[in-house]
């Protein structure tokens, strides 16, 4: 096992690209003809760019979608034609980064038991809040523009996933949720319900953060501190929106709800989609029983330290349940890939085709 961030900090992506044949306009404008061997487009076009302070790359021309964009590891994989494990080992050798630990045998984590649904009072009150938030979204052009412009989601997708908008910070009586103690916090923001069999099991609310796109869309309001996501306590994690699925042969699970909805937007006929709900989330026995209907389950985590830990967990799970397997993201996450001009549908088609070979 290697510390991936240590490798990223030592290996220069621009220098690696120049070694592969890139010729940049200047140190401040990292644009070049694509140096990758599988590039099939116009070799004279300066379609290859490095961005994000030299940490990310993208070919905007004709590189294969399954190997186009990402960080220094994905570039090395595309350049050398090697898998992720080999890329990590070879770049670690270049960077003189030693493994952090030697593992003698695969780690066998226990499979968590199936979760118990929130109580009927919680589900009923959450359902009322979700329905109210759905109506508010229809009245908020600003929230709608955010979903369309920043998240790539159409009104059809809002309705399918029952997205909503809470226009102000609310504090509800816990007794209405079947709970005791402090009041139930329902912050201002975009409401994302996690439904199972038509009822809410959890509710996430994406809050505006200082200076981010959501705050620019909705405007600045008091109480800007705190976490990015809020929502009523007492919810229970579940695989996000599996009841929407058509039971196609392949299921793709993303790290979060936003990326799941983006795949639904562009690729509803290619595969089923869902989310684990976070990089550290573990599958329980209910999750694994729901996944038995699929020939393959592809799990894509974000390209960061938390995501790498998630991929390690899925790799360990793959040894026990071969149909479940990790895949690399085409950028930091799928929404970043879409916002940079990436072809989400082409990328996913390549992943699904590979899983069915």
VOPAGU-2260 file (C-alpha; in pm, 1 decimal, decimal comma):
REM VOPAGU-2260
SITE   aa  ch    i         X         Y         Z
SITE  UNK   A    0       0,0       0,0       0,0
SITE  UNK   A    1     132,1     342,5     -93,6
SITE  UNK   A    2      49,8     695,4      17,4
SITE  UNK   A    3     -91,1     824,8    -312,2
SITE  UNK   A    4     -79,9    1189,1    -209,7
SITE  UNK   A    5     293,4    1161,2    -140,8
SITE  UNK   A    6     342,5    1032,3    -495,3
SITE  UNK   A    7     128,8    1312,8    -639,4
SITE  UNK   A    8     335,2    1569,4    -449,4
SITE  UNK   A    9     664,0    1439,5    -593,1
SITE  UNK   A   10     573,4    1343,1    -950,5
SITE  UNK   A   11     511,9    1646,4   -1174,7
SITE  UNK   A   12     226,2    1580,0   -1416,4
SITE  UNK   A   13     352,4    1846,6   -1664,0
SITE  UNK   A   14     702,0    1692,9   -1656,3
SITE  UNK   A   15     557,8    1345,5   -1707,1
SITE  UNK   A   16     354,3    1471,8   -2003,1
SITE  UNK   A   17     664,4    1634,1   -2154,1
SITE  UNK   A   18     848,3    1305,3   -2115,0
SITE  UNK   A   19     565,4    1143,3   -2311,4
SITE  UNK   A   20     604,6    1402,9   -2588,0
SITE  UNK   A   21     390,1    1703,0   -2490,7
SITE  UNK   A   22     520,0    2048,1   -2590,4
SITE  UNK   A   23     349,9    2320,8   -2386,9
SITE  UNK   A   24     307,8    2679,2   -2505,9
SITE  UNK   A   25     459,3    2812,6   -2184,5
SITE  UNK   A   26     499,3    2718,7   -1815,0
SITE  UNK   A   27     185,5    2921,5   -1746,9
SITE  UNK   A   28     -27,5    2785,2   -2033,1
SITE  UNK   A   29     -14,8    2406,7   -2024,0
SITE  UNK   A   30    -169,2    2334,8   -2363,8
SITE  UNK   A   31     -15,9    2093,7   -2615,0
SITE  UNK   A   32     -76,0    1840,5   -2886,2
SITE  UNK   A   33    -188,4    1516,4   -2720,1
SITE  UNK   A   34     113,5    1291,4   -2650,2
SITE  UNK   A   35     -81,5     974,5   -2572,0
SITE  UNK   A   36     -30,2     674,1   -2801,8
SITE  UNK   A   37    -402,3     589,3   -2832,1
SITE  UNK   A   38    -497,7     941,3   -2946,3
SITE  UNK   A   39    -681,7     895,2   -3277,7
SITE  UNK   A   40    -770,2    1255,5   -3362,4
SITE  UNK   A   41    -583,4    1534,9   -3534,5
SITE  UNK   A   42    -226,6    1527,1   -3403,6
SITE  UNK   A   43    -176,9    1893,7   -3493,0
SITE  UNK   A   44    -462,6    2014,1   -3272,1
SITE  UNK   A   45    -365,6    2144,5   -2929,2
SITE  UNK   A   46    -634,7    1949,7   -2749,5
SITE  UNK   A   47    -433,9    1835,8   -2446,1
SITE  UNK   A   48    -452,4    2055,5   -2134,8
SITE  UNK   A   49    -323,4    2039,0   -1779,1
SITE  UNK   A   50    -516,8    2235,0   -1516,7
SITE  UNK   A   51    -593,2    2252,9   -1144,3
SITE  UNK   A   52    -244,0    2384,7   -1062,3
SITE  UNK   A   53     -78,9    2111,8   -1263,4
SITE  UNK   A   54    -261,5    1821,2   -1099,0
SITE  UNK   A   55    -527,4    1726,6   -1359,6
SITE  UNK   A   56    -524,0    1661,8   -1736,4
SITE  UNK   A   57    -773,5    1623,7   -2018,1
SITE  UNK   A   58    -764,3    1559,8   -2392,5
SITE  UNK   A   59   -1049,9    1745,2   -2561,0
SITE  UNK   A   60   -1016,8    1559,1   -2889,0
SITE  UNK   A   61   -1019,5    1188,0   -2970,8
SITE  UNK   A   62    -859,1     992,7   -2691,6
SITE  UNK   A   63   -1057,4     685,6   -2584,1
SITE  UNK   A   64   -1311,7     793,4   -2323,7
SITE  UNK   A   65   -1216,9     520,5   -2077,6
SITE  UNK   A   66    -861,9     659,0   -2056,1
SITE  UNK   A   67    -911,0    1031,6   -2088,0
SITE  UNK   A   68    -863,0    1276,3   -1804,8
SITE  UNK   A   69    -774,8    1251,9   -1438,7
SITE  UNK   A   70    -458,9    1283,8   -1234,2
SITE  UNK   A   71     -97,5    1171,6   -1268,2
SITE  UNK   A   72    -193,6     804,5   -1217,8
SITE  UNK   A   73    -454,8     800,2   -1494,0
SITE  UNK   A   74    -211,5     978,4   -1728,1
SITE  UNK   A   75      59,1     719,1   -1660,9
SITE  UNK   A   76    -193,7     438,8   -1718,0
SITE  UNK   A   77    -299,6     591,1   -2052,5
SITE  UNK   A   78      61,9     658,2   -2158,2
SITE  UNK   A   79     213,2     325,0   -2061,3
SITE  UNK   A   80     -95,0     105,2   -2109,3
SITE  UNK   A   81     -78,3     -36,3   -1756,3
SITE  UNK   A   82    -335,8     -91,2   -1483,9
SITE  UNK   A   83    -376,9     122,6   -1174,2
SITE  UNK   A   84    -176,8    -103,8    -944,6
SITE  UNK   A   85     119,0    -105,9   -1183,8
SITE  UNK   A   86      99,6     271,2   -1233,3
SITE  UNK   A   87     111,0     328,1    -857,9
SITE  UNK   A   88     407,0      94,2    -809,7
SITE  UNK   A   89     611,1     239,8   -1096,7
SITE  UNK   A   90     541,0     601,7   -1005,4
SITE  UNK   A   91     620,2     524,6    -640,7
SITE  UNK   A   92     959,9     392,9    -753,6
SITE  UNK   A   93    1018,2     712,2    -952,6
SITE  UNK   A   94     921,1     921,4    -650,6
SITE  UNK   A   95    1123,5     706,8    -406,8
SITE  UNK   A   96     808,8     651,7    -202,9
SITE  UNK   A   97     810,1     326,6      -7,4
SITE  UNK   A   98     499,9     123,2      74,8
SITE  UNK   A   99     337,7     232,6     399,7
SITE  UNK   A  100     268,6    -126,5     505,9
SITE  UNK   A  101     306,2    -482,3     386,1
SITE  UNK   A  102     -13,8    -683,2     412,3
SITE  UNK   A  103      41,7   -1053,7     449,9
SITE  UNK   A  104    -313,7   -1160,4     371,4
SITE  UNK   A  105    -633,9   -1000,7     246,6
SITE  UNK   A  106    -824,2    -815,4     515,9
SITE  UNK   A  107   -1164,4    -968,4     583,3
SITE  UNK   A  108   -1399,1    -709,3     721,8
SITE  UNK   A  109   -1726,6    -841,1     862,0
SITE  UNK   A  110   -2034,5    -762,5     653,7
SITE  UNK   A  111   -2262,4    -529,9     854,9
SITE  UNK   A  112   -2611,1    -653,4     933,2
SITE  UNK   A  113   -2910,0    -520,5     739,2
SITE  UNK   A  114   -3021,5    -182,0     874,8
SITE  UNK   A  115   -3351,0    -122,6    1053,4
SITE  UNK   A  116   -3574,7     137,2     890,5
SITE  UNK   A  117   -3642,0     466,0    1072,4
SITE  UNK   A  118   -3961,3     462,8    1276,4
SITE  UNK   A  119   -4298,7     531,7    1112,5
SITE  UNK   A  120   -4322,7     879,9    1267,1
SITE  UNK   A  121   -3980,6     972,3    1125,1
SITE  UNK   A  122   -4070,6     843,4     778,6
SITE  UNK   A  123   -4404,2    1025,0     781,0
SITE  UNK   A  124   -4256,8    1359,2     888,4
SITE  UNK   A  125   -3965,8    1324,8     645,4
SITE  UNK   A  126   -4216,1    1252,9     368,7
SITE  UNK   A  127   -4405,2    1573,6     452,4
SITE  UNK   A  128   -4082,0    1774,5     447,9
SITE  UNK   A  129   -3969,9    1622,8     115,5
SITE  UNK   A  130   -4307,5    1695,9     -47,7
SITE  UNK   A  131   -4300,9    2055,3      82,3
SITE  UNK   A  132   -3944,6    2102,3     -46,9
SITE  UNK   A  133   -4043,8    1969,3    -390,6
SITE  UNK   A  134   -4307,4    2242,4    -417,6
SITE  UNK   A  135   -4052,6    2504,3    -309,6
SITE  UNK   A  136   -3812,1    2395,2    -583,2
SITE  UNK   A  137   -4078,9    2462,8    -844,7
SITE  UNK   A  138   -4104,1    2818,9    -710,1
SITE  UNK   A  139   -3729,3    2891,2    -704,7
SITE  UNK   A  140   -3569,8    2979,7   -1041,8
SITE  UNK   A  141   -3236,6    3029,5    -861,5
SITE  UNK   A  142   -3233,2    2674,6    -721,0
SITE  UNK   A  143   -3342,8    2537,2   -1058,4
SITE  UNK   A  144   -3060,7    2720,1   -1239,0
SITE  UNK   A  145   -2810,6    2573,8    -993,0
SITE  UNK   A  146   -2929,5    2220,2   -1064,6
SITE  UNK   A  147   -2917,3    2275,5   -1440,2
SITE  UNK   A  148   -2596,7    2478,5   -1476,6
SITE  UNK   A  149   -2381,9    2346,2   -1192,1
SITE  UNK   A  150   -2505,1    1986,6   -1164,4
SITE  UNK   A  151   -2620,9    1906,9   -1519,0
SITE  UNK   A  152   -2964,1    1789,9   -1406,0
SITE  UNK   A  153   -3288,7    1843,5   -1597,0
SITE  UNK   A  154   -3638,1    1887,9   -1447,9
SITE  UNK   A  155   -3714,2    1525,2   -1536,5
SITE  UNK   A  156   -3427,8    1414,3   -1312,4
SITE  UNK   A  157   -3532,9    1649,4   -1029,5
SITE  UNK   A  158   -3875,9    1486,7   -1033,6
SITE  UNK   A  159   -3744,2    1130,9   -1060,3
SITE  UNK   A  160   -3521,9    1178,6    -754,7
SITE  UNK   A  161   -3774,4    1402,5    -576,3
SITE  UNK   A  162   -3527,2    1685,9    -525,6
SITE  UNK   A  163   -3646,6    1990,3    -335,2
SITE  UNK   A  164   -3546,2    2324,0    -189,0
SITE  UNK   A  165   -3565,3    2449,2     168,4
SITE  UNK   A  166   -3548,5    2831,9     154,4
SITE  UNK   A  167   -3459,4    2896,1     520,1
SITE  UNK   A  168   -3308,9    2735,1     830,1
SITE  UNK   A  169   -3578,6    2551,8    1027,7
SITE  UNK   A  170   -3584,7    2382,5    1368,9
SITE  UNK   A  171   -3862,7    2127,8    1409,1
SITE  UNK   A  172   -4015,2    1962,7    1717,5
SITE  UNK   A  173   -3839,1    1624,0    1759,9
SITE  UNK   A  174   -4163,8    1463,4    1879,0
SITE  UNK   A  175   -4301,1    1502,3    1526,0
SITE  UNK   A  176   -4018,5    1276,8    1409,8
SITE  UNK   A  177   -4067,8    1022,5    1686,0
SITE  UNK   A  178   -3752,8    1147,8    1859,5
SITE  UNK   A  179   -3657,0    1324,7    2181,2
SITE  UNK   A  180   -3387,5    1572,8    2275,3
SITE  UNK   A  181   -3274,5    1875,4    2077,5
SITE  UNK   A  182   -3474,5    2021,6    1790,6
SITE  UNK   A  183   -3448,7    1876,0    1441,1
SITE  UNK   A  184   -3226,2    2095,1    1223,1
SITE  UNK   A  185   -3346,2    2145,2     865,8
SITE  UNK   A  186   -3097,4    2386,9     706,9
SITE  UNK   A  187   -3147,5    2599,9     399,8
SITE  UNK   A  188   -3038,7    2428,6      77,3
SITE  UNK   A  189   -3109,4    2164,7    -185,4
SITE  UNK   A  190   -3300,8    1869,0     -39,5
SITE  UNK   A  191   -3194,1    1518,2    -151,1
SITE  UNK   A  192   -3410,4    1237,9      -9,8
SITE  UNK   A  193   -3278,1     884,8      21,7
SITE  UNK   A  194   -3578,8     663,9     -49,4
SITE  UNK   A  195   -3630,5     291,4      -4,8
SITE  UNK   A  196   -3954,6     132,8    -124,1
SITE  UNK   A  197   -4101,2     477,1    -175,9
SITE  UNK   A  198   -4038,2     609,1     175,9
SITE  UNK   A  199   -3759,5     834,7     307,2
SITE  UNK   A  200   -3489,0     656,1     501,1
SITE  UNK   A  201   -3261,2     959,9     512,4
SITE  UNK   A  202   -3264,4    1321,0     394,9
SITE  UNK   A  203   -2953,3    1515,6     296,2
SITE  UNK   A  204   -2958,0    1892,0     249,1
SITE  UNK   A  205   -2673,7    2047,7      48,2
SITE  UNK   A  206   -2608,8    2381,3     219,7
SITE  UNK   A  207   -2459,3    2690,3      54,0
SITE  UNK   A  208   -2098,5    2732,1     162,7
SITE  UNK   A  209   -1910,4    3065,4     166,3
SITE  UNK   A  210   -1822,6    3160,1    -190,9
SITE  UNK   A  211   -1937,2    2836,7    -358,1
SITE  UNK   A  212   -2166,9    2802,9    -660,1
SITE  UNK   A  213   -2472,6    2727,1    -449,6
SITE  UNK   A  214   -2428,1    3040,0    -239,4
SITE  UNK   A  215   -2379,0    3245,4    -554,8
SITE  UNK   A  216   -2704,2    3100,8    -687,7
SITE  UNK   A  217   -2915,0    3138,5    -373,1
SITE  UNK   A  218   -2753,2    3442,9    -211,7
SITE  UNK   A  219   -2570,0    3490,7     117,6
SITE  UNK   A  220   -2757,7    3415,4     438,5
SITE  UNK   A  221   -2668,1    3413,5     805,8
SITE  UNK   A  222   -2529,6    3097,3     968,9
SITE  UNK   A  223   -2281,6    3016,6     692,3
SITE  UNK   A  224   -2055,2    2801,8     909,3
SITE  UNK   A  225   -2084,0    2429,7     965,2
SITE  UNK   A  226   -2083,7    2122,5     739,1
SITE  UNK   A  227   -2156,0    2113,0     366,1
SITE  UNK   A  228   -2446,1    1870,0     421,4
SITE  UNK   A  229   -2712,3    1883,7     689,6
SITE  UNK   A  230   -3046,2    1717,4     743,3
SITE  UNK   A  231   -3269,7    1563,8    1007,2
SITE  UNK   A  232   -3106,5    1326,5    1252,0
SITE  UNK   A  233   -3252,6     980,4    1293,3
SITE  UNK   A  234   -3222,1     873,4     929,2
SITE  UNK   A  235   -3072,3     542,9     815,6
SITE  UNK   A  236   -2833,0     497,4     521,8
SITE  UNK   A  237   -2957,3     289,3     229,3
SITE  UNK   A  238   -2853,2     231,6    -131,0
SITE  UNK   A  239   -2977,1     546,2    -302,1
SITE  UNK   A  240   -3280,2     510,1    -529,2
SITE  UNK   A  241   -3254,7     146,4    -636,2
SITE  UNK   A  242   -3632,6     134,3    -673,9
SITE  UNK   A  243   -3598,9     359,5    -982,0
SITE  UNK   A  244   -3395,7     100,8   -1165,9
SITE  UNK   A  245   -3485,9    -105,4   -1470,0
SITE  UNK   A  246   -3265,5    -397,9   -1365,2
SITE  UNK   A  247   -3019,1    -372,5   -1652,1
SITE  UNK   A  248   -2722,5    -615,5   -1644,2
SITE  UNK   A  249   -2473,6    -367,5   -1491,5
SITE  UNK   A  250   -2505,9    -142,5   -1187,2
SITE  UNK   A  251   -2271,5     154,1   -1134,8
SITE  UNK   A  252   -2240,5     286,7    -781,0
SITE  UNK   A  253   -2089,7     631,6    -727,9
SITE  UNK   A  254   -1950,1     788,2    -412,6
SITE  UNK   A  255   -2232,5    1042,5    -378,0
SITE  UNK   A  256   -2584,2    1132,0    -483,6
SITE  UNK   A  257   -2485,8    1412,8    -724,1
SITE  UNK   A  258   -2278,9    1182,2    -945,2
SITE  UNK   A  259   -2551,7     917,0    -938,4
SITE  UNK   A  260   -2808,8    1166,2   -1062,5
SITE  UNK   A  261   -2568,6    1286,5   -1333,5
SITE  UNK   A  262   -2530,0     929,8   -1464,7
SITE  UNK   A  263   -2908,5     888,1   -1455,6
SITE  UNK   A  264   -2939,8    1208,4   -1658,5
SITE  UNK   A  265   -2711,0    1095,7   -1939,5
SITE  UNK   A  266   -2710,6     716,2   -1932,1
SITE  UNK   A  267   -3043,9     570,0   -1812,0
SITE  UNK   A  268   -3042,1     308,5   -2089,5
SITE  UNK   A  269   -2683,0     190,6   -2039,1
SITE  UNK   A  270   -2691,5      67,3   -1680,1
SITE  UNK   A  271   -2858,9     108,5   -1344,2
SITE  UNK   A  272   -2705,2     363,0   -1107,3
SITE  UNK   A  273   -2696,1     417,7    -733,4
SITE  UNK   A  274   -2464,0     541,2    -460,8
SITE  UNK   A  275   -2302,7     416,1    -145,8
SITE  UNK   A  276   -2352,5     762,3       4,8
SITE  UNK   A  277   -1990,2     831,3      98,1
SITE  UNK   A  278   -1630,2     719,1      55,7
SITE  UNK   A  279   -1624,7     538,2     391,3
SITE  UNK   A  280   -1963,6     364,9     356,8
SITE  UNK   A  281   -1959,6     -14,2     382,0
SITE  UNK   A  282   -2210,9    -246,8     215,8
SITE  UNK   A  283   -2440,4    -436,6     449,0
SITE  UNK   A  284   -2622,7    -764,7     395,9
SITE  UNK   A  285   -2929,4    -586,4     253,9
SITE  UNK   A  286   -2711,2    -402,7       0,1
SITE  UNK   A  287   -2539,2    -721,8    -110,9
SITE  UNK   A  288   -2868,9    -905,8    -146,6
SITE  UNK   A  289   -2998,5    -629,0    -375,2
SITE  UNK   A  290   -2683,9    -653,0    -589,2
SITE  UNK   A  291   -2727,9   -1022,6    -670,3
SITE  UNK   A  292   -2956,1    -931,1    -963,8
SITE  UNK   A  293   -2660,8    -780,7   -1157,5
SITE  UNK   A  294   -2392,8    -943,9   -1371,7
SITE  UNK   A  295   -2148,2    -674,4   -1264,7
SITE  UNK   A  296   -2142,8    -393,8   -1007,4
SITE  UNK   A  297   -1892,5    -116,2   -1084,3
SITE  UNK   A  298   -1802,3     119,6    -800,1
SITE  UNK   A  299   -1642,8     458,0    -878,8
SITE  UNK   A  300   -1501,4     667,6    -594,3
SITE  UNK   A  301   -1360,7    1019,7    -622,1
SITE  UNK   A  302    -993,2    1073,5    -704,3
SITE  UNK   A  303    -869,0    1173,5    -358,7
SITE  UNK   A  304    -735,7    1013,1     -42,7
SITE  UNK   A  305   -1082,2     920,3      87,8
SITE  UNK   A  306   -1173,9     776,4    -250,1
SITE  UNK   A  307    -858,5     566,6    -258,7
SITE  UNK   A  308    -952,8     415,5      76,2
SITE  UNK   A  309   -1296,7     341,5     -68,8
SITE  UNK   A  310   -1137,4     167,6    -369,8
SITE  UNK   A  311    -925,6     -43,7    -136,6
SITE  UNK   A  312   -1239,4    -151,6      47,0
SITE  UNK   A  313   -1414,4    -242,9    -280,2
SITE  UNK   A  314   -1104,6    -432,9    -396,7
SITE  UNK   A  315   -1117,9    -636,6     -75,4
SITE  UNK   A  316   -1491,1    -693,0    -128,6
SITE  UNK   A  317   -1422,2    -801,8    -487,9
SITE  UNK   A  318   -1213,7   -1093,1    -357,6
SITE  UNK   A  319   -1524,8   -1222,5    -179,2
SITE  UNK   A  320   -1792,1   -1105,4    -424,2
SITE  UNK   A  321   -1631,9   -1101,9    -772,1
SITE  UNK   A  322   -1918,6    -921,8    -941,7
SITE  UNK   A  323   -1838,7    -608,4    -732,6
SITE  UNK   A  324   -1532,2    -425,1    -865,9
SITE  UNK   A  325   -1373,6     -78,2    -837,8
SITE  UNK   A  326   -1317,2     148,0   -1140,2
SITE  UNK   A  327   -1118,1     468,6   -1175,2
SITE  UNK   A  328   -1295,9     803,8   -1215,4
SITE  UNK   A  329   -1221,9    1003,9   -1532,5
SITE  UNK   A  330   -1152,0    1316,6   -1321,7
SITE  UNK   A  331   -1173,1    1410,2    -953,3
SITE  UNK   A  332   -1539,0    1308,1    -969,3
SITE  UNK   A  333   -1797,7    1263,9   -1243,9
SITE  UNK   A  334   -1947,1    1610,2   -1199,0
SITE  UNK   A  335   -1602,4    1768,3   -1242,3
SITE  UNK   A  336   -1557,3    1554,1   -1554,4
SITE  UNK   A  337   -1887,6    1680,3   -1696,1
SITE  UNK   A  338   -1808,8    2042,9   -1609,8
SITE  UNK   A  339   -1471,6    2019,1   -1786,5
SITE  UNK   A  340   -1647,1    1911,9   -2107,7
SITE  UNK   A  341   -1606,1    1536,4   -2064,4
SITE  UNK   A  342   -1841,2    1299,2   -2244,7
SITE  UNK   A  343   -2008,8    1122,5   -1952,3
SITE  UNK   A  344   -2209,0     888,0   -2172,6
SITE  UNK   A  345   -1908,6     775,4   -2379,1
SITE  UNK   A  346   -1699,8     717,3   -2065,3
SITE  UNK   A  347   -1971,2     510,8   -1901,3
SITE  UNK   A  348   -2042,8     312,8   -2220,4
SITE  UNK   A  349   -1678,3     204,2   -2223,4
SITE  UNK   A  350   -1694,3      95,5   -1859,2
SITE  UNK   A  351   -2016,2    -103,8   -1908,5
SITE  UNK   A  352   -1889,6    -269,1   -2227,9
SITE  UNK   A  353   -1570,3    -370,2   -2048,7
SITE  UNK   A  354   -1767,3    -520,0   -1759,3
SITE  UNK   A  355   -1974,7    -731,1   -1999,5
SITE  UNK   A  356   -1682,0    -871,2   -2199,5
